[in-house]
C-alpha cells in the first residue's frame, strides 16, 4: 500500500478498514501523517504536518474519517496542541485536551 523513500512508521487502520494512516518523516524534521485508501483508488496523501510522534501506536482514529493528533501550529511553537483532521476534506480543528482524554 505504501512505497516511498521516506521513513514510514506506526500504521493504524481506520475503524471501517478502508484506510491506513501512518507517520511519515522525510529528510527534514517535519513529521507528517499520511493516509492511503486500501482499495488504492488514490495515492497516499498527507493530512497533517508538524506532528509529534508518540512512543507507541499509530495515528488515532476518532471516527472512520477523523484523525486526532498532537502537533505544533508552526515549528516555532513552544508547546503542542491537540488537533482533529477530516481526511476527506482536509479540514483541521483544535480539540480541547479534556475531550481527547475522555475518548
C-alpha positions, 0 to 999 in steps of 0.5 A, spaced: 500 500 500 505 504 501 512 505 497 516 511 498 523 513 500 521 516 506 521 513 513 514 510 514 512 508 521 506 506 526 500 504 521 493 504 524 487 502 520 481 506 520 475 503 524 471 501 517 478 498 514 478 502 508 484 506 510 491 506 513 494 512 516 501 512 518 507 517 520 511 519 515 518 523 516 522 525 510 529 528 510 527 534 514 524 534 521 517 535 519 513 529 521 507 528 517 501 523 517 499 520 511 493 516 509 492 511 503 485 508 501 486 500 501 482 499 495 488 504 492 483 508 488 488 514 490 495 515 492 497 516 499 496 523 501 498 527 507 493 530 512 497 533 517 504 536 518 508 538 524 506 532 528 509 529 534 510 522 534 508 518 540 512 512 543 507 507 541 501 506 536 499 509 530 495 515 528 488 515 532 482 514 529 476 518 532 471 516 527 472 512 520 474 519 517 477 523 523 484 523 525 486 526 532 493 528 533 498 532 537 502 537 533 505 544 533 501 550 529 508 552 526 515 549 528 516 555 532 511 553 537 513 552 544 508 547 546 503 542 542 496 542 541 491 537 540 488 537 533 482 533 529 483 532 521 477 530 516 481 526 511 476 527 506 476 534 506 482 536 509 479 540 514 483 541 521 480 543 528 483 544 535 480 539 540 480 541 547 485 536 551 479 534 556 475 531 550 481 527 547 482 524 554 475 522 555 475 518 548 
